[in-house]
Amino acid sequence: MAAAMPLALLVLLLLGPGGWCLAEPPRDSLREELVITPLPSGDVAATFQFRTRWDSELQREGVWINLGRSSVMSSQGSSAPLSTSSTPPTQSLPLPPSNPWVWPMTLTTTFCAMLCCRGRWSAPKTSPPGRSSCPVVPRASLISFHLLQAGLSVLLKADRLFHTSYHSQAVHIRPVCRNARCTSISWELRQTLSVVFDAFITGQGKKDWSLFRMFSRTLTEPCPLASESRVYVDITTYNQDNETLEVHPPPTTTYQDVILGTRKTYAIYDLLDTAMINNSRNLNIQLKWKRPPENEAPPVPFLHAQRYVSGYGLQKGELSTLLYNTHPYRAFPVLLLDTVPWYLRLYVHTLTITSKGKENKPSYIHYQPAQDRLQPHLLEMLIQLPANSVTKVSIQFERALLKWTEYTPDPNHGFYVSPSVLSALVPSMVAAKPVDWEESPLFNSLFPVSDGSNYFVRLYTEPLLVNLPTPDFSMPYNVICLTCTVVAVCYGSFYNLLTRTFHIEEPRTGGLAKRLANLIRRARGVPPL
Amino acid sequence: MGLLSDPVRRRALARLVLRLNAPLCVLSYVAGIAWFLALVFPPLTQRTYMSENAMGSTMVEEQFAGGDRARAFARDFAAHRKKSGALPVAWLERTMRSVGLEVYTQSFSRKLPFPDETHERYMVSGTNVYGILRAPRAASTESLVLTVPCGSDSTNSQAVGLLLALAAHFRGQIYWAKDIVFLVTEHDLLGTEAWLEAYHDVNVTGMQSSPLQGRAGAIQAAVALELSSDVVTSLDVAVEGLNGQLPNLDLLNLFQTFCQKGGLLCTLQGKLQPEDWTSLDGPLQGLQTLLLMVLRQASGRPHGSHGLFLRYRVEALTLRGINSFRQYKYDLVAVGKALEGMFRKLNHLLERLHQSFFLYLLPGLSRFVSIGLYMPAVGFLLLVLGLKALELWMQLHEAGMGLEEPGGAPGPSVPLPPSQGVGLASLVAPLLISQAMGLALYVLPVLGQHVATQHFPVAEAEAVVLTLLAIYAAGLALPHNTHRVVSAQAPDRGWMALKLVALIYLALQLGCIALTNFSLGFLLATTMVPTAALAKPHGPRTLYAALLVLTSPAATLLGSLFLWRELQEAPLSLAEGWQLFLAALAQGVLEHHTYGALLFPLLSLGLYPCWLLFWNVLFWK
């Protein structure tokens, strides 16, 4: 990874949205967007999205990602959409992690390098494709961040972004049909960055915010190459009262949509609108709470999950996943995908699913057992979650003893088990209308809607850290090994001593004559010589 | 091996063992004791050193300055607690939320097997409150725990205050890589046990508790805090956990580092550590500390709520603020800074604490004895049993085979009439009876407490202890009954075989105990080995019997109590000692049922029956 670092930085330099701003040929298009959502806890979520479209055949030109990455692309077959993201899954935040699809290993590593994340990937741990798609980099901690700045990316100031409580970065590439019959395709690169600013640390308890306070920058100019450059601010009131919050400057337009089953109102600031910036060459959006929200726990989403390892000791354990359906009256199915490394030997007969104290039989189970050092366990189930219930899915495992060369350099840290993936159609509170992807704001792509009464959610539980029986790789360990060898060698002699009796045998004197004499003596009934 | 397979040399060796058996035994026993006493002298005791790389080289700067805030929290907490008479759960939740934590509660209840008179509780129900500080941009895979156990009285409110002030301070920092759990438990250790069991989703002690709503991954380390005053003169650290488990030595080293850095006065077992180890005074003082540690570890009790974390492989220790008559006092800021430093360093950990020692003895805070150096002490003691068993085996074997000593010396024992077979059948009855006695000792007191309270004017707790003593004493009457069962074919062979079995049984048990809990193994070996070696149905029987009774497991416990108080410089009178003994018995049984301490089953199911066998040998007819 260390060797990849400078390379990755270089790639990012070229890949960064600012990079396109300055260097993109005009036949391609760039749209950029920032969505700011004040959360009920007082924290503020900011989601950047940069979408670039190339109206070119990738295979023919093949050089759009520099430094030879394109060879990776084409060798993997470039017609499939590819995504990766580095997201520490955190359940307490109502943010959608970007939705990645199936991708080959090498690509993940490549993208991971581009995102400058420190993933832990090695061949036997990756998961084979299942019915639901495969998850994020299990343990991705960000190392660095480097961007050229123009347009919205002015706000991407590293030291502020790393004072946040949540951070998620993603890259998605997909082919887009250029016309209805799909005779030619364009390629779309989508880069997203979501951060949540911690009101408790940055705001000193105050919940008002402004762009300057969050990013220590203000917006000064639109990206000259961007065809669209907008800031959306969620001004949905949480109470029925309309007068809880106020944005400044007042927005020119607003936009209403149904996001994750609730109706949201957004104020729109279009940077390409000359009136917006030219007045002061400085746009600092501010939000003030007229009546600050109570310091209370945020509202609970309809579907959330928790995962943990139970038990103690290094022999056995249990993986438990708690699935919460907090909807008051509607049950809905959830597709649960687990990929568990082979060194946790799952006992499938111990798989229990209980809701409300009763056994809950899944309507579909797909299990693919692990092969040592080759492939992990794959367990996929469709479970119906009763209304207002907690469903516990648990399965026992035994910890395998690895070969001593297979341990990581930090074996006592534990081994990561990647998050379970939950895919569900969650009942919606308000009906949503089908959206036109090209026309609606970019952030809609983060919340795919399936139909009017449901919305689609994919959740990732927390990754787990499991300790395996680990030899103490030190001098005493060697001493123990040596001692065992000595004991093993001594065993034979001791066994001999314990099981045999020893007699002193008199040296045999006299030969044939004596034996003959003895024979005669025996015949006579006299004791032998 | 050639030495043993050559019959001539083997016979010579056997003769040597037989003839020199008594001096060899004495020598070995004395060597064991001497080795143990020598542990406090510098070549055997070494300086502690930080092994963990992640905590070693980097220094952190402590910025905690919330002394006033801590005192205000403590005052509020004490007031609310006084008002409600229990843990002020709602106030704690509100306060923790106001300092920016994610707050959860857990309720639990437990009916003790019999009323606990020391803590005055029987049907216990309570609520634990914990707040989680989520590390920014991390995925909640690892966490640290700071816990304050609150008992029934209003002690420890300053610890709660400091915990809240630290939480407020920690919340404002951005460097956390691990989640931090701030846990306040009710009913001290019972609450901790309930929380730990729920966190790991296991049920080992029959605790009823609500499942936890919030978790924070694998707990890497925990610190328990006990403070009952606004100022402290010193901080005492307790390491001994359940069943004599100890935390990794690096955690103690970490504490010691911050003691030195902050200029805090830190003690171990309530004793300051000697400064001069070269003269005789230092090691003697160290011996006192070492003996205290051995006694505490041997008891197998968790000495502070950290002790329960160790079962789950969470390195933990308890810090206790002591306010004595010393002039120089430290305020909560000094303690808070030490804790902040410890947590920041633990935050640096890349792996679980594993580098340093897990098995050690401490003659001082900065001195330790590693397992390789203290094990020979118990090894020498167990060698006595081995030598004695070898002697008996040879005597039995010689008699059975009718092998004549070529040198003509008949050995130290009386010549035995040759007869075939050792008579294993005759051993079955005493073994079974003593083992049944042990089982009765383990099961009956708790099971029969209600019967006892109906027929005698005693409370449940008293009934349990008295039944315990009655069954224990009834075991002594057994040998008079067994001789009728045992066939009287060859009296000497009978007791020798029984003693041989008993010796091997005792050696095996003590060996296993010493491996897991050295202190207990050593303590029991010191007392039980000499009399076990001496026991025989000839000679001054009354003397032997008195010795045997004095070294029985129960008497060892009583003696240990006196020794413990003597070392703490608070000697006991006989009556006090007896009361303490009764209380200790009840606590031992309770701790087995509530926390899963293994001392009670170990003594009642393992060592007591074994000891009865020696009693049986002594009164063999």
Boltz contact constraints between the chains, C-beta under 6 A:
constraints:
  - contact:
      token1: [A, 88]
      token2: [B, 138]
      max_distance: 6.0
  - contact:
      token1: [A, 88]
      token2: [B, 139]
      max_distance: 6.0
  - contact:
      token1: [A, 89]
      token2: [B, 139]
      max_distance: 6.0
  - contact:
      token1: [A, 163]
      token2: [B, 174]
      max_distance: 6.0
  - contact:
      token1: [A, 165]
      token2: [B, 136]
      max_distance: 6.0
  - contact:
      token1: [A, 167]
      token2: [B, 137]
      max_distance: 6.0
  - contact:
      token1: [A, 200]
      token2: [B, 100]
      max_distance: 6.0
  - contact:
      token1: [A, 201]
      token2: [B, 172]
      max_distance: 6.0
  - contact:
      token1: [A, 308]
      token2: [B, 215]
      max_distance: 6.0
  - contact:
      token1: [A, 310]
      token2: [B, 200]
      max_distance: 6.0
  - contact:
      token1: [A, 310]
      token2: [B, 201]
      max_distance: 6.0
  - contact:
      token1: [A, 311]
      token2: [B, 202]
      max_distance: 6.0
  - contact:
      token1: [A, 312]
      token2: [B, 200]
      max_distance: 6.0
  - contact:
      token1: [A, 312]
      token2: [B, 312]
      max_distance: 6.0
  - contact:
      token1: [A, 410]
      token2: [B, 350]
      max_distance: 6.0
  - contact:
      token1: [A, 410]
      token2: [B, 351]
      max_distance: 6.0
  - contact:
      token1: [A, 412]
      token2: [B, 351]
      max_distance: 6.0
  - contact:
      token1: [A, 412]
      token2: [B, 352]
      max_distance: 6.0
  - contact:
      token1: [A, 412]
      token2: [B, 354]
      max_distance: 6.0
  - contact:
      token1: [A, 413]
      token2: [B, 351]
      max_distance: 6.0
  - contact:
      token1: [A, 462]
      token2: [B, 139]
      max_distance: 6.0
  - contact:
      token1: [A, 462]
      token2: [B, 140]
      max_distance: 6.0
  - contact:
      token1: [A, 463]
      token2: [B, 139]
      max_distance: 6.0
  - contact:
      token1: [A, 463]
      token2: [B, 141]
      max_distance: 6.0
  - contact:
      token1: [A, 465]
      token2: [B, 141]
      max_distance: 6.0
  - contact:
      token1: [A, 465]
      token2: [B, 217]
      max_distance: 6.0
  - contact:
      token1: [A, 465]
      token2: [B, 218]
      max_distance: 6.0
  - contact:
      token1: [A, 493]
      token2: [B, 1]
      max_distance: 6.0
  - contact:
      token1: [A, 497]
      token2: [B, 4]
      max_distance: 6.0
  - contact:
      token1: [A, 502]
      token2: [B, 7]
      max_distance: 6.0
  - contact:
      token1: [A, 504]
      token2: [B, 7]
      max_distance: 6.0
